[in-house]
């Protein structure tokens, strides 16, 4: 996993103390897509788009009583810096 993936994992671990956390770099699945090509060009990548697409699965007691939207907002707030550097992000958040 690259720098962005490591940063995502560290920040989510610190902010939510999850019982389960998976951070998957799925950039390789999107290397030929127009958005991935644009991201690669923007970031100077020659072979596809490194660290452009992530999927996160997180389970944490910190999400107790939160709506799905509130969970997503909380995660995105913690990852605001990383969100500026990636093209796509999907999230499964639960208790």
Secondary structure, DSSP 8 states (H G I E B T S, - for coil): --HHHHHHHHHHHHHH--SEEEEEE-GGGGTTSHHHHHHHHHTT-SSS-TT-EEEEEEE-GGGTT--HHHHHHHHHHHTHHHHTT-SEEEEEEE-
